[in-house]
């Protein structure tokens, strides 16, 4: 009998700006998946969440100096 562990994946939410800010440079650019260590699928979901948060006003498009 084998015991299967459920894999818990974090849901990337566009309203959670603190998580999204970790994947954005100070200039406002999205970090590459190579630097952030995400898979392709996770990076696509992250990019969609960041873009949605920018449109709705949770994140700025650029860094104001």
Backbone as CSV, one residue per row, in Angstrom:
resi,resn,N_x,N_y,N_z,CA_x,CA_y,CA_z,C_x,C_y,C_z
1,UNK,0.844,-1.179,0.000,0.000,0.000,0.000,0.887,1.239,0.000
2,UNK,0.649,2.112,-0.929,1.433,3.337,-1.028,0.614,4.511,-0.525
3,UNK,1.295,5.406,0.108,0.649,6.625,0.583,1.014,7.744,-0.380
4,UNK,0.010,8.370,-0.919,0.236,9.460,-1.861,0.105,10.788,-1.128
5,UNK,1.117,11.589,-1.259,1.068,12.916,-0.660,0.511,13.888,-1.684
6,UNK,-0.344,14.738,-1.230,-0.884,15.762,-2.117,0.137,16.885,-2.241
7,UNK,0.375,17.288,-3.453,1.278,18.413,-3.668,0.486,19.705,-3.470
8,UNK,1.001,20.537,-2.607,0.336,21.803,-2.373,1.004,22.861,-3.228
9,UNK,0.222,23.480,-4.054,0.729,24.562,-4.889,0.124,25.861,-4.394
10,UNK,0.951,26.881,-4.371,0.448,28.178,-3.975,-0.312,28.788,-5.142
11,UNK,-1.451,29.335,-4.836,-2.245,30.020,-5.834,-1.719,31.441,-5.966
12,UNK,-1.387,31.839,-7.166,-0.871,33.177,-7.398,-2.059,34.116,-7.554
13,UNK,-2.210,35.020,-6.608,-3.349,35.920,-6.585,-2.898,37.325,-6.949
14,UNK,-3.645,37.985,-7.808,-3.266,39.328,-8.231,-3.452,40.347,-7.119
15,UNK,-4.221,40.027,-6.086,-4.449,40.957,-4.982,-3.341,40.928,-3.939
16,UNK,-2.499,39.901,-3.965,-1.410,39.769,-3.001,-0.173,40.488,-3.551
17,UNK,-0.115,41.779,-3.335,0.942,42.585,-3.936,2.319,42.325,-3.319
18,UNK,2.376,41.851,-2.080,3.683,41.591,-1.469,4.393,40.430,-2.157
19,UNK,3.655,39.410,-2.553,4.249,38.279,-3.267,4.660,38.709,-4.667
20,UNK,3.825,39.504,-5.314,4.119,39.937,-6.680,5.315,40.876,-6.728
21,UNK,5.490,41.706,-5.692,6.622,42.648,-5.669,7.969,41.932,-5.582
22,UNK,7.989,40.710,-5.052,9.240,39.953,-4.979,9.739,39.536,-6.359
23,UNK,8.856,39.521,-7.337,9.212,39.090,-8.685,9.299,40.257,-9.655
24,UNK,9.445,41.476,-9.127,9.565,42.680,-9.948,10.828,43.424,-9.536
25,UNK,11.575,43.924,-10.523,12.776,44.702,-10.234,12.379,46.094,-9.733
26,UNK,13.313,46.851,-9.158,12.996,48.222,-8.738,12.555,49.122,-9.898
27,UNK,12.960,48.779,-11.122,12.530,49.561,-12.287,11.124,49.180,-12.746
28,UNK,10.555,48.112,-12.189,9.202,47.698,-12.553,9.148,46.571,-13.554
29,UNK,10.295,45.974,-13.882,10.316,44.880,-14.853,10.078,43.547,-14.149
30,UNK,9.453,42.607,-14.853,9.200,41.277,-14.313,10.482,40.447,-14.435
31,UNK,10.873,39.788,-13.339,12.078,38.957,-13.367,11.872,37.754,-14.277
32,UNK,12.952,37.301,-14.900,12.864,36.140,-15.772,12.680,34.881,-14.934
33,UNK,12.186,33.834,-15.582,11.961,32.588,-14.844,13.273,31.934,-14.452
34,UNK,14.329,32.230,-15.166,15.641,31.689,-14.828,16.128,32.275,-13.508
35,UNK,15.898,33.546,-13.293,16.335,34.208,-12.062,15.408,33.861,-10.898
36,UNK,14.098,33.854,-11.158,13.147,33.597,-10.076,13.021,32.121,-9.737
37,UNK,13.427,31.221,-10.654,13.397,29.798,-10.371,12.035,29.157,-10.545
38,UNK,11.170,29.755,-11.336,9.839,29.217,-11.564,9.807,28.357,-12.815
39,UNK,8.809,27.503,-12.895,8.609,26.732,-14.117,7.905,27.620,-15.141
40,UNK,7.793,27.134,-16.355,7.155,27.928,-17.412,5.698,28.228,-17.084
41,UNK,5.000,27.218,-16.599,3.581,27.393,-16.262,3.412,28.390,-15.120
42,UNK,4.247,28.278,-14.086,4.175,29.204,-12.965,4.513,30.620,-13.388
43,UNK,5.485,30.761,-14.289,5.885,32.085,-14.738,4.777,32.739,-15.561
44,UNK,4.084,31.959,-16.386,2.956,32.500,-17.150,1.850,32.981,-16.218
45,UNK,1.535,32.193,-15.188,0.507,32.594,-14.228,0.933,33.840,-13.456
46,UNK,2.206,33.907,-13.087,2.721,35.067,-12.370,2.642,36.313,-13.244
47,UNK,3.016,36.187,-14.511,2.981,37.321,-15.426,1.558,37.830,-15.596
48,UNK,0.604,36.926,-15.740,-0.801,37.335,-15.862,-1.276,38.052,-14.610
49,UNK,-0.875,37.544,-13.431,-1.282,38.158,-12.172,-0.672,39.551,-12.009
50,UNK,0.596,39.718,-12.398,1.248,41.024,-12.289,0.587,42.022,-13.230
51,UNK,0.312,41.605,-14.455,-0.323,42.507,-15.416,-1.729,42.896,-14.972
52,UNK,-2.467,41.940,-14.404,-3.809,42.232,-13.914,-3.749,43.183,-12.722
53,UNK,-2.773,42.983,-11.833,-2.621,43.868,-10.675,-2.243,45.277,-11.107
54,UNK,-1.445,45.406,-12.153,-1.084,46.732,-12.658,-2.306,47.439,-13.236
55,UNK,-3.116,46.720,-13.987,-4.302,47.329,-14.603,-5.294,47.780,-13.540
56,UNK,-5.464,46.973,-12.490,-6.421,47.309,-11.439,-5.872,48.284,-10.402
57,UNK,-4.580,48.612,-10.469,-4.015,49.628,-9.592,-3.360,49.099,-8.333
58,UNK,-3.182,47.784,-8.196,-2.510,47.241,-7.022,-0.999,47.413,-7.117
59,UNK,-0.464,47.446,-8.332,0.968,47.643,-8.569,1.148,48.785,-9.565
60,UNK,2.237,49.545,-9.423,2.480,50.599,-10.408,3.104,50.023,-11.686
61,UNK,2.884,50.723,-12.788,3.506,50.299,-14.051,4.994,50.589,-14.028
62,UNK,5.388,51.741,-13.492,6.793,52.102,-13.382,7.068,52.605,-11.975
63,UNK,8.347,52.629,-11.631,8.750,53.138,-10.331,8.842,54.660,-10.405
64,UNK,8.143,55.335,-9.522,8.185,56.795,-9.524,9.370,57.278,-8.730
65,UNK,10.196,58.100,-9.340,11.408,58.593,-8.703,11.185,59.969,-8.162
